[in-house]
Amino acid sequence: MKSLRALHHWHSLDTP
């Protein structure tokens, strides 16, 4: 599941 990993990374990048 690449989507799951991408989502997790996205959240990390969304952090201020």
PASEBA-1860 file (N, C-alpha, C; in nm, 3 decimals):
! residues 16
1> MKSLRALH> 0.084/-0.121/0.000/0.000/0.000/0.000/0.087/0.125/0.000 ~ 0.099/0.187/-0.114/0.183/0.307/-0.124/0.103/0.431/-0.078 ~ -0.027/0.423/-0.096/-0.112/0.537/-0.061/-0.104/0.566/0.089 ~ -0.104/0.457/0.167/-0.100/0.472/0.313/0.029/0.543/0.354 ~ 0.139/0.502/0.293/0.270/0.559/0.329/0.273/0.707/0.284 ~ 0.221/0.734/0.168/0.221/0.870/0.115/0.137/0.961/0.205 ~ 0.026/0.907/0.253/-0.062/0.985/0.339/0.010/1.022/0.468 ~ 0.081/0.925/0.522/0.154/0.948/0.648/0.259/1.056/0.629
9> HWHSLDTP> 0.327/1.051/0.515/0.432/1.148/0.487/0.371/1.287/0.468 ~ 0.255/1.288/0.406/0.187/1.415/0.380/0.156/1.487/0.511 ~ 0.106/1.409/0.607/0.072/1.465/0.738/0.195/1.522/0.805 ~ 0.306/1.454/0.788/0.432/1.498/0.851/0.477/1.630/0.789 ~ 0.449/1.645/0.659/0.491/1.767/0.590/0.394/1.881/0.619 ~ 0.270/1.843/0.652/0.168/1.943/0.680/0.193/2.010/0.815 ~ 0.283/1.950/0.895/0.311/2.004/1.028/0.394/2.132/1.018 ~ 0.360/2.230/1.096/0.429/2.359/1.094/0.569/2.352/1.154
END
